[in-house]
């Protein structure tokens, strides 16, 4: 099973648009001026993942980031493992058509 999603809010970046609290009211609250605070420690329940991800993606100033073993969102390692990502090894059987063409 995968690690639970974890998020962080940088309040110094928040511009008080209130979008996060609209999408995920269980995770963000707004003060009297509309600036967000996080509710809880940033751990997101699997069932709330979509709503929180929407809040993260819709925040106009990118004040919300996803944390985790791969670091903040956008710095994740590729989904394909290095072994899968390598080019297939060409053998003489594979290059037969090219050999034929060159002749
Ligand atoms: S969506 Fe972003 S800018 Fe708006 S209140 Fe939430 S954290 Fe602040």
Boltz pocket constraint, residues with backbone or C-beta under 6 A from the ligand:
constraints:
  - pocket:
      binder: B
      contacts: [[A, 9], [A, 13], [A, 14], [A, 15], [A, 16], [A, 17], [A, 18], [A, 19], [A, 20], [A, 21], [A, 28], [A, 34], [A, 35], [A, 36], [A, 55], [A, 58], [A, 59], [A, 60], [A, 61], [A, 62], [A, 63], [A, 64]]
      max_distance: 6.0
